[in-house]
Amino acid sequence: MKKQTKVMWNVGLIGGLLLLLFVLEQILPSSSMLFTVLKKGAIYALVAVSMNLLNGFTGLFSLGQAGFMLLGAYTYGILTIPVESRASVYQYFDGGIVQFAIPVPLALIAGGIIAAICAYLIGLPVLRLKSDYLAIATLGFAEIIRAVFQWDKLGPLTNGSNLLRNFPAFKSVLYPFIVSGICIAIIVMLINSTYGRAFKAIRDDEIAAEAMGINLAHHKRLAFVISSFFAGISGGLLAMYQTTIQASMFKSAMTYEILLIVVIGGIGSVTGSCISSFLFIACSEWWLRFLDNDNLYIGSFHVPFLRAGFRKVVFAVIIMCIVLFYRKGIMGDKEFSIEGIANFFRNRFKKKKVTEGGASK
């Protein structure tokens, strides 16, 4: 497929998706669970792809995404609370030390930059570790960050263990899709660049990559910083979605959820991470909610075993089945593309034609 045609197809698909979302907003009520899934799914898709850049494409097993999301969320919240609302938000800290507000796009970028700077500083000693040791170190960093942001001594900046609120939230479902789409597109371009090929070489064989002239420390640090930058932006988007921020929300369980999304979608697949993000959110937030109802009847039959929390048991079983039967994830290391679909149908058509006309010469 020619490059221009491929680009036109991709642009057409993106435009059609945004148009569909706009139409749905006009038809469905704003409280519809579909919008909850779409908003949160878009946010988790971005952070899952950023984690996949590190774990799937560079081979660095990091578990610090929740900490970087926390940094992005707090940076966004602190910088966008209106000046007239700061006294009510920071009521125990005399209105806080920040007495200005900046536009939402700049605050999201600032959240990513703060997360990237912290990643750079943390990466200097931590990236010398490998495998499980790196995972434990980054997980410890995320927990330390969460504890520090709940410290009352930082209250004038972080509001201590109290909620941050009154900052701008989503006005449209299109916003998280546009922001996440732009960020994911940048990550895809990075993966397809010379830097992306260097990341993959490090993942496959560090010794061979170094022998080819790749600076391991530089490229590992670069991947770590870029991944953290986009995790920080996703943290800001999550703050906009939830409308409040508290450090206790960013526990290690959040990182495990993101890792689970990456594994289910396929380690090394961007589209796999995106698809599994929406499936994960839809199952956990919407489709399986009825399992928590202990008064569910089908006609006059009372469905047994159902009670609060039962959906998590069923969800865990579903995840186990996916991992057992799709050991490389839904997409493996493959990517969804217009060219791949076109080749699939072209090959199917050729096979059908050969079968009808007899064996080919």
Secondary structure, 3 states (H helix, E strand, C coil): CCHHHHHHHHHHHHHHHHHHHHHHHHHCCCCCHHHHHHHHHHHHHHHHHHHHHHHCCCCCCCCCHHHHHHHHHHHHHHHHCCHHHHHHHCCCCCCCCCCCCCCHHHHHHHHHHHHHHHHHHHHHHHCCCCHHHHHHHHHHHHHHHHHHHCCHHHHHHHCCCCCECCCCCCCCCHHHHHHHHHHHHHHHHHHCCHHHHHHHHHHHCHHHHHHCCCCHHHHHHHHHHHHHHHHHHHHHHHHHHHCCECHHHCCHHHHHHHHHHHHHHCCCCHHHHHHHHHHHHHHHHHHCHHHHCCCCEECCEECCCCCCCHHHHHHHHHHHHHHHHCCCCCCCCCCCCHHHHHHHHHHHHHHHHHHHHCCCC
